[in-house]
Amino acid sequence: MGNGPRRELGEKIAGEITLSDDPGGTIRKWRTDFEVTQTGLAAQLDVSPSVVSDYESGRRDSPGIGVVRRIVGALLDIDKRRGGTRIRQYSRVLSAGFDSDIVHDLREYPSTVSVDYYYDAIDATKLAEGTQDTVAGHTVIDSIQAITRLSSEEFYRLYGQSTNRALVFTNVSRGESPLVALRVANPTPNAVVLHGMTEDDVWDKAADLARIDGFALAVTDLDLTEMLDRLAELP
C-alpha cells in the first residue's frame, strides 16, 4: 500500500474491516466516506459490481485478508488519482494522535482567513460575534465521541497549533454539551460551528455563552461530506 500516511491509513482501514462484526458494512462505510460508488470500486478491482454488492450486504462470506487488502488499495488508488484529498485529511488526523471517528479533519492554513469567509464557505449562519475575526485552521469533531472519550488535555490538543481556528462540532442536537465543555477548556477557539442543525434548533443559551467566552458561533446544516470537501478547498 505504499509508505507514510497512505500506508498508515490503509492499515487502519484494513484493521477496522478485519475486526468488524459486520465487515461488509464497514467496507460500505469506508467506500461511502471516500465517495466511491460500487461501480467505481468494482472497476478498480476489475470485478463486477455485484461482487462488491455481495460483500457489502453479507451475501458472500467475510472477505479474507487478501480481498480486504485489494479493496483498501483500490480505495486509496482512486483517492490518489483524484488528488489525494481523503488520504491527506485522514493522515492529518492520525498524525495528531486522534482516531478518525473522533476527529473528521484537522488542518492548519498557510495564511489566515476571515471568520465571515470561513462561515460563507460552509453555508453557516452566524449567531454571535467573536472578539477575533480570523481563523488559521480548523478541527472537525464528533461532539459525542470527543466529550465521552477525550481527557481535558486531549480536548485541548484539538486546537492543533493555535487557538486561532474554528472548531466544528458534528453529531449535535442542541449544542449544549460542546459549549459547556468549551467553558472548561480554556483558552477558547476564535470560532465555533455547530453542524447538522439550523438556527431554530440551537439551545437558547448558546449565543450568550459564546459572547461571554468571546468566540464567534454559527450553525450549518450542510451535508458533512460536502462540508469537508469545501473545507479542503480553503487556502
TIVEX-479688 format. One record per atom (N, C-alpha, C, O): x, y, z; residue in three letters. Coordinates in steps of 0.05 Angstrom, whole numbers, padded with zeros to 5 digits, always signed. Each point is the difference from the previous one (the first is absolute). Layout:
REM TIVEX-479688
XYZAla ...
REM end
This chain:
REM TIVEX-479688
+00016-00024+00000Met -00016+00024+00000Met +00017+00025+00000Met -00011+00023+00001Met +00037-00026-00003Gly +00017+00024+00001Gly +00009+00007+00027Gly -00005-00015+00019Gly +00018+00038-00016Asn +00012+00008+00025Asn -00014+00025+00011Asn -00016+00012-00014Asn +00023-00004+00038Gly -00009+00024+00012Gly -00030+00001+00006Gly -00011-00021+00007Gly -00001+00044-00011Pro -00029+00003+00007Pro -00018-00020-00014Pro -00019-00010+00012Pro +00024+00005-00037Arg -00016-00019-00015Arg +00000-00028+00014Arg -00021-00012+00004Arg +00045+00003+00003Arg +00002-00026+00013Arg -00014+00000+00027Arg -00014-00019+00007Arg +00019+00040+00008Glu -00012+00002+00027Glu -00031-00001-00002Glu -00013-00014+00016Glu +00002+00029-00034Leu -00029+00001-00004Leu -00010-00027-00010Leu -00020-00010+00009Leu +00035-00002-00028Gly -00008-00026-00010Gly -00001-00021+00021Gly -00018-00017+00000Gly +00038+00017+00018Glu +00000-00020+00021Glu -00023+00005+00019Glu -00012-00020+00011Glu +00005+00045-00006Lys -00023+00005+00018Lys -00026-00010-00013Lys -00016-00013+00014Lys +00012+00019-00039Ile -00025-00009-00013Ile -00001-00031-00001Ile -00021-00012+00007Ile +00043-00001-00015Ala +00001-00029-00001Ala -00005-00012+00027Ala -00015-00020+00002Ala +00027+00031+00019Gly -00004-00011+00026Gly -00029+00003+00009Gly -00011-00018+00013Gly -00001+00040-00019Glu -00028+00005+00008Glu -00019-00019-00015Glu -00019-00011+00013Glu +00024+00005-00038Ile -00017-00018-00015Ile +00004-00029+00011Ile -00019-00014+00004Ile +00044+00006+00000Thr +00006-00027+00009Thr -00012-00006+00027Thr -00009-00022+00005Thr +00010+00042+00013Leu -00009-00005+00028Leu -00030+00006+00003Leu -00011-00005+00022Leu -00002+00015-00042Ser -00028+00008+00002Ser -00019-00024+00003Ser +00005-00021-00013Ser -00026+00024+00028Asp -00021-00021+00001Asp -00016+00000-00025Asp -00015-00019-00006Asp +00016+00041-00009Asp -00014+00003-00025Asp +00019+00011-00021Asp -00001+00023-00008Asp +00020-00040-00002Pro +00020+00009-00019Pro -00011+00013-00025Pro +00011+00019-00010Pro -00034-00030+00000Gly -00012+00012-00024Gly -00010+00028+00005Gly +00004+00018-00017Gly -00016-00014+00040Gly -00009+00027+00007Gly +00023+00019+00004Gly -00002+00024-00007Gly +00025-00034+00017Thr +00023+00017+00004Thr +00013+00007-00027Thr +00009+00023-00004Thr -00009-00042-00014Ile +00010+00006-00028Ile -00018+00022-00012Ile +00010+00019-00012Ile -00036-00022+00015Arg -00019+00020-00011Arg +00005+00027+00013Arg -00001+00021-00014Arg +00006-00020+00040Lys +00005+00025+00013Lys +00024+00015-00012Lys -00001+00023-00005Lys +00023-00038+00002Trp +00024+00013-00011Trp -00003+00007-00029Trp +00009+00021-00009Trp -00022-00039-00006Arg -00005+00007-00029Arg -00016+00026-00003Arg +00006+00017-00016Arg -00027-00015+00033Thr -00016+00024-00001Thr +00015+00024+00009Thr -00003+00022-00011Thr +00019-00025+00032Asp +00016+00022+00010Asp +00020+00010-00021Asp +00005+00024-00002Asp +00005-00042-00014Phe +00018+00008-00022Phe -00015+00009-00025Phe +00012+00007-00020Phe -00039-00007+00022Glu -00017+00009-00022Glu +00006-00017-00026Glu +00002+00011-00021Glu -00001-00037+00025Val +00004-00018-00022Val -00025-00017-00003Val -00010-00011+00020Val +00000+00009-00044Thr -00024-00017-00005Thr +00008-00029+00000Thr +00024-00007-00003Thr -00044-00011+00005Gln +00006-00028-00002Gln +00011-00006-00028Gln +00018-00016-00003Gln -00029+00029-00017Thr +00010-00004-00027Thr +00029+00009-00003Thr +00016-00013-00013Thr -00010+00036+00025Gly +00027+00011-00002Gly +00020-00019+00014Gly +00022-00004-00010Gly -00029-00006+00033Leu +00017-00018+00015Leu +00004-00026-00016Leu +00022-00011-00002Leu -00044+00001-00009Ala +00001-00025-00016Ala +00018+00003-00024Ala +00016-00018-00006Ala -00017+00041-00007Ala +00017+00005-00023Ala +00029+00000+00008Ala +00017-00011-00014Ala -00010+00023+00037Gln +00027+00001+00009Gln +00010-00028+00007Gln +00024-00006-00003Gln -00042-00011+00014Leu +00007-00027+00007Leu -00001-00019-00023Leu +00009-00023+00002Leu -00021+00032-00025Asp -00004-00017-00023Asp -00018-00023+00006Asp +00005-00023-00007Asp -00027+00029+00021Val -00021-00020+00005Val -00027+00012-00007Val -00001+00024-00006Val -00020-00039+00007Ser -00027+00011-00006Ser -00010+00014+00025Ser +00007-00007+00022Ser -00024+00028-00026Pro -00012+00014+00023Pro -00014-00018+00019Pro -00002+00005+00024Pro -00009-00028-00034Ser -00014-00018+00018Ser +00018-00013+00021Ser -00009-00007+00021Ser +00035+00005-00028Val +00019-00012+00019Val +00003+00019+00024Val -00001-00008+00023Val +00004+00034-00028Val +00002+00020+00021Val -00026+00001+00016Val +00001+00000+00025Val -00023+00000-00039Ser -00026+00000+00014Ser -00003-00025+00018Ser -00011+00003+00022Ser +00019-00026-00031Asp -00002-00024+00015Asp +00016+00001+00026Asp -00008-00009+00021Asp +00033+00020-00023Tyr +00017+00002+00024Tyr -00013+00020+00020Tyr -00001-00006+00024Tyr -00009+00028-00034Glu -00011+00020+00018Glu -00026-00009+00013Glu -00006+00008+00023Glu -00009-00024-00037Ser -00026-00009+00011Ser +00003-00025+00017Ser -00019-00007+00014Ser +00042-00006-00015Gly +00004-00024+00015Gly -00009-00025-00015Gly +00000-00022+00012Gly -00007+00025-00037Arg -00008-00024-00016Arg +00023-00018-00006Arg -00003-00024-00004Arg +00027+00036+00004Arg +00025-00016-00003Arg +00012-00004+00028Arg -00005+00016+00018Arg +00021-00037-00015Asp +00014-00004+00025Asp +00018+00024+00006Asp +00007+00015-00018Asp -00001-00011+00044Ser +00017+00023+00007Ser +00026-00001-00016Ser +00012-00021-00003Ser -00004+00044-00008Pro +00024+00000-00017Pro +00025-00008+00016Pro +00004+00009+00022Pro +00013-00024-00035Gly +00026-00007+00012Gly +00019+00024-00001Gly -00007+00021-00012Gly +00030-00024+00024Ile +00018+00022+00002Ile +00010+00010-00027Ile +00006+00023-00004Ile -00004-00042-00015Gly +00009+00007-00027Gly -00021+00018-00014Gly +00008+00020-00013Gly -00033-00027+00016Val -00021+00016-00012Val -00002+00028+00013Val -00003+00020-00013Val +00005-00020+00040Val +00000+00025+00014Val +00022+00018-00009Val -00004+00024-00004Val +00028-00035+00001Arg +00023+00016-00009Arg -00005+00012-00028Arg +00006+00023-00005Arg -00018-00039-00013Arg -00006+00010-00027Arg -00021+00022+00001Arg +00003+00021-00014Arg -00024-00024+00031Ile -00021+00021+00002Ile +00012+00026+00011Ile -00005+00021-00011Ile +00021-00024+00032Val +00012+00025+00012Val +00018+00013-00020Val +00000+00024-00003Val +00017-00040-00010Gly +00018+00011-00020Gly -00015+00014-00023Gly +00009+00021-00010Gly -00032-00032+00002Ala -00015+00012-00021Ala -00012+00027+00009Ala +00001+00019-00016Ala -00011-00017+00040Leu -00011+00025+00010Leu +00022+00021+00001Leu -00004+00023-00008Leu +00027-00031+00018Leu +00023+00020+00002Leu +00009+00008-00028Leu +00007+00023-00004Leu -00006-00042-00015Asp +00008+00007-00027Asp -00019+00020-00013Asp +00008+00019-00014Asp -00034-00024+00018Ile -00020+00018-00011Ile +00003+00028+00011Ile +00000+00020-00014Ile +00004-00019+00041Asp +00004+00026+00013Asp +00025+00014-00010Asp +00000+00024-00005Asp +00021-00039+00002Lys +00025+00012-00010Lys -00003+00011-00028Lys +00009+00022-00006Lys -00024-00036-00011Arg -00005+00009-00027Arg -00016+00026+00000Arg +00002+00016-00018Arg -00019-00013+00038Arg -00017+00024+00002Arg +00015+00023+00014Arg -00012+00022+00002Arg +00036-00026+00006Gly +00015+00022+00013Gly +00008-00006+00029Gly +00015+00015+00012Gly -00024-00037-00001Gly +00008-00009+00027Gly -00012+00015+00023Gly +00011+00001+00021Gly -00035+00011-00026Thr -00013+00016+00021Thr -00005-00016+00026Thr +00007+00009+00021Thr -00019-00033-00024Arg -00007-00016+00023Arg +00025-00010+00014Arg +00001-00001+00025Arg +00020-00007-00040Ile +00024-00009+00013Ile +00013+00022+00016Ile +00008-00005+00023Ile -00007+00029-00033Arg +00012+00022+00015Arg -00017+00007+00024Arg +00011+00005+00022Arg -00037-00006-00025Gln -00018+00006+00022Gln +00004-00019+00023Gln +00004+00008+00023Gln -00005-00034-00028Tyr +00003-00020+00021Tyr +00028+00000+00011Tyr +00004-00005+00024Tyr +00016+00010-00040Ser +00028+00000+00010Ser +00004+00022+00020Ser +00015-00003+00019Ser -00027+00026-00024Arg +00002+00022+00019Arg -00012-00007+00027Arg +00012+00006+00021Arg -00035-00020-00022Val -00013-00008+00025Val +00016-00021+00014Val +00005+00002+00025Val +00005-00022-00039Leu +00015-00021+00012Leu +00026+00010+00011Leu +00009-00008+00022Leu +00005+00026-00036Ser +00026+00010+00009Ser -00004+00018+00025Ser +00019+00003+00015Ser -00043+00007-00012Ala -00005+00017+00024Ala -00006-00018+00024Ala -00003+00010+00023Ala +00001-00036-00027Gly -00005-00018+00022Gly -00029-00006+00006Gly -00006-00009+00022Gly -00012+00014-00041Phe -00029-00004+00005Phe -00010-00022-00018Phe +00011-00006-00021Phe -00033-00007+00029Asp -00014-00019-00017Asp -00018+00015-00019Asp -00010+00021+00007Asp +00007-00031-00031Ser -00016+00014-00020Ser -00030-00001+00007Ser -00016+00015-00012Ser +00007-00031+00031Asp -00028+00001+00009Asp -00004+00022+00020Asp -00023+00006+00007Asp +00044+00006+00004Ile -00002+00023+00018Ile +00004+00026-00016Ile -00015+00018+00003Ile +00036-00017-00018Val +00007+00024-00016Val -00002-00007-00030Val +00014-00017-00010Val -00032+00031-00003His -00004-00004-00029His +00023+00013-00016His +00008-00010-00020His +00001+00033+00030Asp +00022+00014-00015Asp +00013+00020+00019Asp -00014+00012+00017Asp +00039-00007-00021Leu +00016+00020+00015Leu +00020+00011-00019Leu +00016-00014-00011Leu -00017+00041+00008Arg +00017+00012-00020Arg +00009+00028+00008Arg -00015+00015+00012Arg +00040-00008-00018Glu +00010+00027+00003Glu +00001+00013-00027Glu +00007-00013-00020Glu -00013+00039+00018Tyr +00000+00014-00025Tyr +00027+00014-00004Tyr +00013+00008+00020Tyr -00004-00004-00044Pro +00025+00015-00005Pro -00003+00030+00008Pro +00020+00013+00005Pro -00044-00003-00005Ser -00005+00028+00008Ser -00028+00001+00012Ser -00017-00017-00005Ser +00012+00038+00020Thr -00026+00003+00013Thr -00022+00007-00020Thr +00005+00012-00021Thr -00030-00019+00028Val -00023+00008-00016Val -00020+00012+00020Val +00001-00006+00024Val -00018+00023-00033Ser -00019+00013+00018Ser -00021-00021+00008Ser -00006-00019-00014Ser -00005+00023+00038Val -00021-00017+00010Val -00024+00000-00019Val -00012-00020-00005Val +00005+00044-00005Asp -00022+00002-00018Asp +00004-00016-00026Asp -00018-00013-00010Asp +00043+00014+00000Tyr +00006-00015-00024Tyr -00002-00030+00006Tyr -00010-00015-00017Tyr +00019+00007+00040Tyr -00001-00028+00008Tyr -00029-00009+00002Tyr -00008-00021-00010Tyr -00009+00037+00023Tyr -00028-00007+00003Tyr -00014-00001-00027Tyr -00016-00018-00005Tyr +00022+00037-00013Asp -00012+00000-00026Asp +00007-00025-00016Asp -00017-00011-00015Asp +00042+00001+00019Ala +00009-00023-00015Ala -00016-00025+00006Ala -00003-00018-00016Ala -00008+00016+00041Ile -00015-00024+00008Ile -00030+00007+00005Ile -00014-00015+00014Ile +00005+00037-00026Asp -00029+00008+00002Asp -00009+00002+00029Asp -00022-00009+00007Asp +00039+00020+00010Ala -00007+00002+00029Ala -00014+00027+00006Ala +00006+00020-00012Ala -00024-00022+00031Thr -00014+00024+00010Thr +00012+00009+00026Thr +00000-00016+00019Thr +00010+00040-00017Lys +00012+00010+00024Lys -00021+00007+00021Lys -00019+00014-00006Lys +00024-00023+00031Leu -00018+00005+00022Leu +00011+00020+00020Leu -00015+00013+00014Leu +00042-00011-00013Ala +00013+00018+00019Ala +00026+00009-00011Ala +00015-00016-00012Ala -00008+00041+00015Glu +00026+00011-00008Glu +00021-00008+00021Glu -00006-00003+00024Glu +00031+00000-00033Gly +00022-00006+00018Gly +00018+00024+00003Gly -00004+00020-00014Gly +00023-00022+00032Thr +00019+00022+00004Thr +00022+00000-00021Thr +00014+00020-00004Thr -00010-00043-00011Gln +00020-00002-00021Gln -00015-00006-00026Gln -00021-00013-00001Gln +00032+00024-00021Asp -00014-00002-00025Asp +00014-00017-00021Asp -00007+00001-00024Asp +00027-00017+00032Thr +00014-00018-00019Thr +00004-00027+00012Thr -00002-00004+00024Thr +00006-00016-00042Val +00009-00027+00009Val +00023-00009-00018Val +00002+00009-00023Val +00015-00026+00034Ala +00023-00010-00015Ala +00000-00030-00002Ala +00021-00012-00005Ala -00044+00000+00009Gly -00002-00029-00001Gly -00027-00009+00010Gly -00016+00016+00009Gly +00011-00042-00011His -00026-00010+00010His +00004-00029+00011His +00019-00014-00008His -00037+00006+00025Thr -00002-00027+00010Thr -00030-00008-00001Thr -00017+00014+00011Thr +00011-00036-00025Val -00028-00010-00002Val -00002-00024+00018Val +00014-00020-00003Val -00032+00022+00023Ile -00001-00019+00022Ile -00028-00012+00003Ile -00020+00014-00002Ile +00020-00040+00008Asp -00025-00013+00008Asp -00004+00007+00030Asp +00015-00009+00017Asp -00035+00025-00011Ser -00003+00011+00027Ser -00004-00022+00021Ser +00012+00001+00022Ser -00028-00022-00028Ile -00005-00021+00020Ile +00025-00015+00005Ile +00007-00006+00023Ile +00008-00002-00044Gln +00024-00015+00004Gln +00021+00016+00015Gln +00014-00010+00018Gln -00011+00036-00025Ala +00020+00017+00013Ala -00006+00003+00030Ala +00018-00002+00017Ala -00043+00008-00011Ile -00008+00005+00028Ile +00002-00025+00017Ile +00008+00001+00024Ile -00015-00024-00035Thr +00000-00024+00016Thr +00027-00015+00001Thr +00005-00015+00018Thr +00013+00021-00037Arg +00024-00016-00002Arg +00026+00015+00005Arg +00020-00012+00006Arg -00021+00039-00009Leu +00025+00015+00003Leu +00003+00012+00028Leu -00019+00008+00013Leu +00045-00008-00004Ser +00006+00013+00025Ser +00002+00030-00006Ser -00001+00009-00023Ser +00003+00007+00045Ser +00001+00029-00004Ser +00025+00007-00016Ser +00000+00019-00016Ser +00022-00033+00021Glu +00025+00006-00015Glu -00003-00007-00030Glu +00008+00015-00017Glu -00021-00038+00011Glu -00005-00008-00027Glu -00020+00020-00014Glu +00003+00006-00023Glu -00022+00003+00038Phe -00019+00019-00011Phe +00014+00026-00008Phe -00006+00012-00021Phe +00025-00004+00037Tyr +00015+00024-00006Tyr +00017-00004-00026Tyr +00004+00019-00015Tyr +00005-00044+00011Arg +00016-00005-00024Arg -00016+00002-00025Arg +00011+00002-00022Arg -00037-00001+00024Leu -00017+00004-00024Leu +00006+00027-00013Leu -00006+00004-00023Leu +00017+00015+00039Tyr +00007+00026-00012Tyr +00022-00001-00020Tyr +00005+00019-00015Tyr +00010-00042+00015Gly +00023-00001-00019Gly +00022+00019+00009Gly +00008+00000+00023Gly +00002+00015-00042Gln +00022+00018+00006Gln -00008+00026+00012Gln +00017+00015+00011Gln -00043-00008-00012Ser -00008+00026+00010Ser -00030+00001+00006Ser -00015-00016-00012Ser +00007+00033+00031Thr -00028+00004+00005Thr -00013+00018-00021Thr -00024+00005+00000Thr +00041+00006-00019Asn -00010+00017-00021Asn -00011-00018-00022Asn +00011-00003-00022Asn -00034-00010+00029Arg -00011-00020-00018Arg -00030-00003+00005Arg -00011+00012+00018Arg -00002-00028-00035Ala -00028-00006+00003Ala -00003-00029+00009Ala +00013-00018-00011Ala -00029+00014+00032Leu -00007-00027+00008Leu -00028-00005-00011Leu -00019+00015+00006Leu +00016-00037-00022Val -00026-00007-00011Val -00009-00026+00015Val +00013-00020-00002Val -00036+00022+00015Phe -00011-00023+00015Phe -00022-00013-00016Phe -00020+00012-00006Phe +00024-00038-00001Thr -00021-00015-00013Thr -00015-00017+00021Thr +00008-00001+00023Thr -00029-00012-00032Asn -00015-00018+00018Asn -00011+00015+00024Asn +00003-00009+00023Asn -00014+00032-00027Val -00012+00016+00021Val -00030+00002-00003Val -00011-00002-00022Val -00003+00005+00044Ser -00029+00003-00001Ser -00009+00028+00005Ser -00016+00012-00015Ser +00027+00000+00037Arg -00006+00028+00006Arg +00025+00017+00004Arg -00002+00025+00000Arg +00025-00037+00003Gly +00025+00015+00004Gly +00007+00005+00029Gly +00021+00012+00005Gly -00037-00022+00013Glu +00005+00006+00029Glu +00026-00014+00009Glu +00017+00014+00013Glu -00013-00039-00019Ser +00023-00015+00011Ser +00027+00012-00010Ser +00017+00004+00017Ser -00013+00000-00043Pro +00026+00011-00008Pro +00006+00028+00011Pro +00022+00007+00006Pro -00043+00010-00004Leu +00004+00027+00010Leu +00006+00000+00030Leu +00017+00016+00009Leu -00029-00034+00006Val +00007-00003+00028Val +00028-00010+00003Val +00015+00009+00018Val -00007-00029-00035Ala +00027-00011+00001Ala +00021+00022-00006Ala +00021+00000+00013Ala -00027+00018-00031Leu +00018+00022-00006Leu +00004+00019+00023Leu +00021+00013+00002Leu -00040-00011+00016Arg +00003+00017+00023Arg +00022-00010+00018Arg +00013+00015+00014Arg -00007-00041-00015Val +00021-00012+00017Val +00026+00000-00014Val +00021+00003+00012Val -00021-00005-00039Ala +00024-00002-00015Ala +00010+00028-00009Ala -00005+00008-00023Ala +00018+00006+00041Asn +00011+00027-00007Asn +00028-00003-00009Asn +00015-00018+00010Asn -00005+00036-00028Pro -00015+00021-00014Pro -00019-00012-00020Pro +00001-00023-00007Pro -00018+00040-00004Thr -00020-00009-00019Thr +00009+00006-00028Thr +00017+00017-00004Thr -00029-00031-00016Pro +00007+00006-00028Pro -00012+00026-00009Pro -00017+00012+00014Pro +00025-00003-00037Asn -00011+00025-00011Asn -00029-00003-00010Asn -00016+00019+00000Asn +00010-00043-00010Ala -00026-00005-00012Ala -00009-00028+00006Ala +00016-00019+00001Ala -00043+00015+00001Val -00012-00026+00004Val -00023-00003-00019Val -00015+00019-00005Val +00012-00043-00007Val -00022-00006-00017Val -00014-00024+00010Val +00013-00020+00007Val -00040+00021-00005Leu -00016-00023+00008Leu -00011-00011-00026Leu -00016+00013-00014Leu +00024-00038+00007His -00008-00011-00026His -00024-00018+00002His -00005-00013+00020His -00011+00014-00042Gly -00023-00018-00002Gly -00026+00012+00012Gly -00018-00015+00007Gly +00017+00041-00004Met -00023+00012+00013Met -00005+00028-00012Met +00018+00012-00012Met -00041-00001+00017Thr -00007+00027-00008Thr -00001+00017+00024Thr +00002-00009+00023Thr -00005+00035-00027Glu -00002+00019+00022Glu -00022-00006+00019Glu +00003+00004+00024Glu -00025-00014-00034Asp -00023-00006+00017Asp +00005-00024+00019Asp -00014-00003+00020Asp +00033-00014-00027Asp +00006-00024+00016Asp +00018+00006+00024Asp +00002-00017+00018Asp +00011+00040-00018Val +00022+00004+00019Val -00011+00006+00028Val -00020+00014+00004Val +00035-00024+00016Trp -00005+00006+00028Trp -00002+00030+00004Trp +00016+00015-00010Trp -00036-00006+00025Asp -00005+00029+00002Asp +00022+00015+00015Asp +00001+00025-00002Asp +00017-00038+00017Lys +00021+00013+00014Lys +00027+00000-00016Lys +00019+00011+00009Lys -00019-00024-00032Ala +00025-00004-00015Ala +00013+00026-00008Ala +00024+00003+00005Ala -00039+00015-00017Ala +00012+00025-00008Ala +00010+00016+00023Ala +00021+00013-00002Ala -00035-00013+00025Asp +00009+00014+00024Asp +00026-00010+00010Asp +00018+00015+00007Asp -00014-00042-00006Leu +00025-00012+00009Leu +00023+00008-00019Leu +00022+00005+00009Leu -00028-00005-00035Ala +00021+00007-00020Ala +00009+00029+00005Ala +00024+00005-00001Ala -00043+00013+00006Arg +00008+00028+00004Arg +00016+00003+00026Arg +00019+00015+00001Arg -00027-00030+00020Ile +00015+00001+00025Ile +00029-00009-00004Ile +00018+00012+00011Ile -00015-00034-00026Asp +00027-00011-00004Asp +00015+00013-00024Asp +00023-00006-00004Asp -00037+00023-00011Gly +00014+00015-00021Gly +00005-00013-00026Gly +00016+00010-00016Gly -00030-00032+00010Phe +00004-00012-00027Phe -00025+00003-00017Phe -00023+00002+00010Phe +00027-00001-00036Ala -00022+00001-00019Ala -00014-00027-00001Ala +00013-00021+00002Ala -00039+00022-00005Leu -00016-00025-00001Leu -00017+00000-00024Leu -00013+00020-00007Leu +00011-00043-00007Ala -00017-00003-00023Ala -00010-00028-00002Ala +00009-00019+00014Ala -00029+00015-00031Val -00011-00027-00005Val -00001-00005-00031Val -00001+00019-00015Val +00003-00044+00008Thr -00003-00007-00028Thr -00013-00028-00002Thr +00006-00017+00016Thr -00024+00014-00036Asp -00012-00027-00004Asp +00010-00011-00027Asp -00013-00018-00011Asp +00036+00027+00002Leu +00012-00010-00024Leu +00007-00030+00004Leu +00009-00007+00022Leu -00012-00009-00043Asp +00008-00028+00002Asp +00029-00003+00009Asp +00017+00016-00009Asp -00011-00035+00027Leu +00027-00002+00011Leu +00021-00003-00021Leu +00021+00013+00001Leu -00025-00031-00020Thr +00020-00005-00021Thr +00004+00025-00017Thr +00022+00007-00006Thr -00044+00006+00000Glu +00002+00025-00016Glu +00015+00021+00016Glu +00016+00015-00011Glu -00021-00013+00037Met +00014+00020+00017Met +00030-00006+00000Met +00016+00018-00003Met -00008-00043+00007Leu +00028-00008+00000Leu +00013+00006-00026Leu +00023+00010-00001Leu -00037-00014-00021Asp +00011+00006-00027Asp +00004+00030-00003Asp +00021+00008-00010Asp -00039+00008+00019Arg +00003+00029-00002Arg +00023+00010+00018Arg +00015+00018-00008Arg -00013-00030+00032Leu +00022+00008+00017Leu +00028-00007-00012Leu +00019+00014+00003Leu -00019-00036-00018Ala +00025-00008-00013Ala +00009+00020-00021Ala +00023+00001-00007Ala -00042+00015-00003Glu +00006+00019-00021Glu +00008+00027+00011Glu +00008+00018-00015Glu -00009-00014+00041Leu +00008+00026+00012Leu +00030+00004-00003Leu +00015-00020-00002Leu -00006+00045+00001Pro +00029+00005-00005Pro +00017-00014+00021Pro +00024+00003-00001Pro 
REM end
